[in-house]
Amino acid sequence: MSVLHTLVWFLVAIGILVVVHEFGHYLAARLAGVKVLRFSVGFGKPLLSWRVGPDQTEWTLSPLPLGGYVKMLDEREGEVPAAEAHRSFNRATVWRRIGIVAAGPLANFLLAIVFYWALFMHGLPAMKPLIGEPPLNTPAAAAGLAAGDEIRRVNGIDTPTFQDVRLNLLRAGVAGEPLQIELVDGRSVQLAPPAMRDENLEQDTLRPLGIVRYDPVIEPVIGSLAADGAALRAGFKPGDRLLAVDGKAVADWQGWVKLIRAHPAKPLRIEFERQGQPAVITITPDAVSEAGQQVGKIGAGPQIDEAVFAGLMTEVSYGPLEALWQGTAKTWEMSVFTLEMMGRMVLGQVSWKNLSGPLTIADYAGQSAALGWISFVGFLALVSVSLGVLNLLPVPLLDGGHLMYYVAEVLTGRPVSERTMEIGGRIGMTLLLLLMSFALFNDLQRLLGG
């Protein structure tokens, strides 16, 4: 996937989310009778600008895409003509100011609901909640779970897809809750929550439990070759059936993947069959850094029997009203989980290594777009929820910080002093810079670590 592809889809994603967020502020301000001077997508000196409407609001596109803003008429920021003073933001009632500020995050939540509603209406293709053979000496193996078991519920919550299983196990694992797993065949088992090394929450929740996704046996036949891969350089062709390495037979594609990964930069003598004729090639897997470790890769993909995988797929879809309810429930569920994760980071119960920044978001934007519109819309919904939650945090400079000031004004009957807001602004700027530094550091670690 090219850098240009990633950049374009990142800008598309950020553009959609920022426009919706700021349009929430803009629309609420207009409804409250407050004059809007500028609607900016991005920060910095405008690249493009035009004026629209009776108030000649300036709409601008600026070069720094990580956000945007709506500038309203405000007597604290400059001289205001007497005839328009009543339309100043600072003269609006405290409840109207609360509505204007809250409208941005609310717009992000509404966008997520609309996206999830559309996805549930269309139908979401996903893997069935089938599990593979649990590794020995894991809680899943001790509980008698076996390959092909289908999970119906986790802690009373329905899990129509394997992704739902993963999410609910992750939530329960982070909270340290016991895990009650109900199967389609009527069995019910309870697993103890694993002790997590929280640098990688998903792996450290599922792996110690022994819950793995069911994968059918894949024949060891090469279906595709990467243009710059070791397999193509060595002379392999699509259709070649892999048989053995250094005289030891390997039965399936999964076995070959494990073997290749375990031998980075080490020559392997591979016996294979091409059009019914035996042959031998010596290949040296490329050494690739992945999660801080060197693994071997040869740039080959398997020949897939589509009929086998079709039986492992399901589609989650609902009628219009049920889809709206499910979309709202999904947005609420992800909002609560995001807030819970943020709280556990602050308390030191979850590692800050799980925090992602703009580089990771850009990477996910590109990857999800490459998988199709369903994946990309799902990505947008998730990030929109995160953006809404983040902006409601009681941190000065964020929407939540302004709401904190206005709530204090409601309780005390007088506005927060300019000095207090000035100090709060400095504290908020420091916190946001620290947050961005952590996020960028994590992004760079992920990129450098493969």
N, C-alpha and C positions, 0 to 999 in steps of 0.2 A: 504494500500500500504506500503510495507516494506521499511526500510531505505536503505537496500542493493539495492532494485529495483531502488529507487530514485538516489542513488549514481552512479550506473552503467550507467543509461541513461544520467545523468548529465555529466559524463566523456565522453560518446559517443558524446554528443552534443558539449561540449567544444573542444574535439579532432578534430571533423570535422571542426568547425569554425576556430580554431587556425591554423590547417594545411593549410586550404585554404588561410587564411590571409597571413601567412608567406610564402607560396608557391608563392603568388603574388610578394612579395619582392624578393624571390630567383630567379624566372624566369626573372624578370625585370633586376636584377643584371647580370645574365648570358648573357642576350641579350645586355646589355650595356658594356660587356667586363670586368666586375668587378669580382674578384675572391671571391667565398664564402667559408669561412673556416668552418662554423658550421651552421647547421639547427637544432634548438632545439624546441621540443614540451614540454612545462613546464619549470619551473625554478629550480635552485638548482643543486646539484651534480648529474650527469647523472646516471640513473639506468641501461640503455642499450645504447650502442653506436656502430656504425659501419661506415666504410668509403666506399664511392662509387664515381665512376667517375674519369676522368683524373686528376682532381684537388684534388682527395682524400678528398672531403668534408665530414666532420664528421656529421652524422645524429644521434641525441640523443633523448632519452626519459627521462625526469626529473620528480622528485616527486611532485612538486607544479604545479597543472594543470591549474592555472588561467592565461594562456597566453603562450607565446613562443617568440623566437627571431631568426633572421638570422644574424650571425656575418660575416662581410666582411673584406677583407684585407684593413688595414687602417694605414697609417704611423703615425697617432696621437695616436695609441694605442699600438705601439710596433715597433721594428726594422723590416724593410721589405727588402728582398734581392733586389739588384739593378736591377736584371733581371726581377723582377716582379713588380717593382715600378709603371709601367704604368697601372697595373691592380688594383691599390689601389682605394678605394672609394673616398678618399679625392682628387685624381687627376682627377676624372671624371668631365666632364663639369657640370655646375650648372643645365642645363636642364636634363641631364642624372640622376643626383642625385634626382631632382624633380620627374622624372619618376619612379625611384626605390622606393622612399618613398610613392608616391601616389598609387603604384601598390597594396599595402596591402589592404587598404580600398576599392579600385576598385574591387579587387577579391571578397570581401564580398558582394558588390552590384551585381556583376555578378552571384555569387552563389544564391543570393535571386531571381534574375530574372529566373535562371534555375529552381529553386524549384517551383516558382509560375507558370512558363510555364508548368512544368510537372503536377502540380496539376490541372491547367485549362484544359490541354489536357486530363487528366484522367477523370475529372469531380469531382466537390466538392459538396458533399451532405450537405444541409443546411436547416434551417427553412425558410419557406416563410415569407415575410415581413408583416405578419398579426398581428394586434394589438388586445389586450384584451380590456375589458370595462374600460374606463378611470375612475379613482376615482373622486368623486364629488369635485367640486370647484377647478379643475385643468384647465390649459389652453386648454388641449385636449378635456375635457368635454365641456367647454364653446364654443369651435369651432365646436361642433357637431360630433366629431369623436365617433365611436361606435365599439363594439366588432365585429371582422370579417373584418373590413376595411383593405385593402391592400395598403401599401405605395409604390408608383412607384419611386418617386424622392424626395430628400431633397436638397433644394437650387440648383436645376437643375442637381444634380448628381444622376445617376441611382442607385437604391438600390434593386438588385435582391434577396437579403437575409435579414433576420432580423439583422444579424451581420453588414451588410452595413448600415442599418438604425441607429443602435447603434453608429457605428463609425462616421457617418456624423453628427449626432446630438451632439455627443461629441465634434467634431471639431468645429462646429458652436457655441456650448455653451462656450467652452474655449475662442473663439475669441469674444464672446458677440454679434454675428451677429443675425439678425432676422431670423426666421425659416420659410421657404416656403415649405410646404409639399403638394405634388401632389399625388392623389390617383388613383388607377387603374380605378375606375368608372368615372373619369374625374373631380372630385371635386378638389379644391385647397384651402388650408387654411393657414393662417399665424399665427404663435405663437410667443409670446415675449420670448426672451431667459431668462432662470431662473437665479435668484441670486444663485450662487453656494457656498456651503461650500466645499472648494476644497480638503479636505482630502480624499474624495472618488469621483473622477471625474465622473465615469460612473453613479453611483447611484445618485449623485447630479445633473446630467444633465437630466436623464430620469425621475426620480421620481417626481420632481416638475412639469414637463410638463404633467404628466399623461400618458405618452407613456409606455405601458406595453406589453409584448409579449402575444400573444393569446395562451391560454392553453385550450384544450377541457375538458369538465367535465369528471372526472375520477371516476369510480365507487368505493365506499369504501370497496374494497375487498383486503385482504392481499395476495400478490403474493410472497414475499420473506421476510426472517427474518435474521437479522444479528446474528452471532454466540454468540456475547457477549451483545446482546441488551436486554432491559427491556421487550420487547414483548415476546421474546422466554422464558425468565425467568418466566414470568407471566403465560405461558401456551398457548399462541396463536399459531395457526397453519396456513399454507398457505391455502387459500380458505375461511377463516373466513370472513363474511360480517359484518362490523361494523354498528351499528344502532343508538345508543344514548349514551350520557354520563350524568350521574346523572339525568336521566329521560328526557333529552333534545335531540331531534333528530338532527343528523348532516347528511346532504344530500350527500356530495361528499368527495372525498379524500382530495381535497384542504382545505375543512373546517376542516377536522381532523388534517391536518398538522398545521394549525393556532392554533387550540385548544391545541394540544400537546405542541407546542412551547411556548405557554403562561402559561404553568403549570409545570415549572421545579421543580422536587423533591416534587410534590404535588400529593397525591393519587387521582385517578379517577376511578369511578365505571362505567365500560363500558359494555353496553348491545350489544350482537352480535348474529349472527346466524351461526351455524355450521351444514352443511348437512341438512338444513331445520329445525333444532331444536334450540330454543332460549336458550341463556346461558348468564351468567354474570361473569366478571373477574374484580378485582380491581388491577390496575397497577399504579406504581409510575414512571413517566418519569425520565430518567437520566438528571441531570443538566449539561449542556455543555456550556463552555465559547465560545462565538462567537461575534467577533467585540466588545469586552469589555462588553458584556451583557450575562446573564445567560438565556439559552433557554432550553426547554424540548425536548428530543428525546427518541424514544422507539426502534429504529432499525428495522423498518418495511418498506417495499416497496410495492407499489400497483400492482395489477394484470392488465397488460397493454393489451389493444386491439390493436394489431399491425395495423389493417386496419384503425383505426381512425387516428393514427399518420402518417401513410403513406401519407394521403391526405394533411398533413401539411408540407411535405418535398418537396424540389426542388433540382435540380442538376444544377450547373453552369459549363458549359463546352464550349470549343471553338475548332475550327480547329487549325492546327499547327501555321500558321502565326498570326491569331487573338490571339491565346493563348500567343504567344511571345510578341505581342503588349500589351496585358492585363497584363502580368507578369512584363514588363518594367514599365508600368503605375502604377501598384500597388507598385513596389519598389520605384519609385519616390514619390508617394503619401505618403507612410509610412516614407520615409526619411525626407520629408518636415515637416510632422507632428511631428516627433521625434525632429527635430531641433527646431521647434516652441515651443514645450513643454519645452525643455531645456532652451530656451531663456526666457520663462515666469517664470520658476523657479528662474533664476538668477535675474529677475526683481521683484520677490516677488509676481507675479500675480497668481502663482500656488504653492501649498504647496510642500515642499521637502518630505512630507510623501508619495508622489506618486513615489519616487525613489526606485527602487528595486535593491537588491544586489545578491550575489551568492547563498544565501540560498533560496530566492524566485525563482531564475532561476532554481535551482536544483529541487525544488518542481514542477514547471511547466513542466520541462523536464520529470519527472516521470509520472505526470498526463497525459501529451499529449501522451507519449509512451503507457500508459495503454489504451488509447482510440483508438489506431491503427496508422498505418504508415501515413495516410493522416494528422491526427492531429499533429503528431511529425514533419513531413516535414514542415507543416505550421508554427509550433513553431520555427524550425530552420531558416526558411526564415525571420521571424520577428526579431529574435535575431541577425541574420547576418546583417540586415539593421541597427539595433541599434549599433552593433559593428563598422560598417563602418562609421556611423555618429560620434560616440564617438571619433574614432581615427582621424577624420579630425578637431576636435576642436583645436583652436590655443593655445594649452597648451604645454609648454616644456615637453619633455619626450614622448609625444604622436607623432604620425606621423604628425598631424597638426602643432605641434610646430616646427618640423624640416622644414616643408614646409614654415612656416612663416619666418624662418631664410633664406631660399633659395630665397624666393621672395624679401626679403630685400637685398640680395646679387645681384639679378638681377637689382633692382632699383638703388643701390648705386655703383655697379661695383666692389665691394670688399666683401670678406667673413665677416661674423659677427665674432667679436673677441672672443677668448677663454674665456676671463673674462665674457663677456656678456652671453655666453652659460652656463658658470658655475653658474652664478646667476640665469639664467632662469631655469636651472635644479633644483636648490633648491626650487624655487617658484613652479615649476611644481610638484615636489615631495610632497610639502606641500598641494597643491590643490588636488592632487590625493588621499592623505591620508585622507583629510577631506571628499572628495566625498565617499570614501570607508567606512569611519566611519558612515556617514549619512545612506548609503545604508544598512550596517550591523545592525545599530540601528533599522531601519525600518523593516528589516527582523525579528529581534528578537521580536519586538513589534507585528508583524503579527502572529508569531508562538505562543507567550505567550497569545495573544488575541484570539487564535483559528482560 
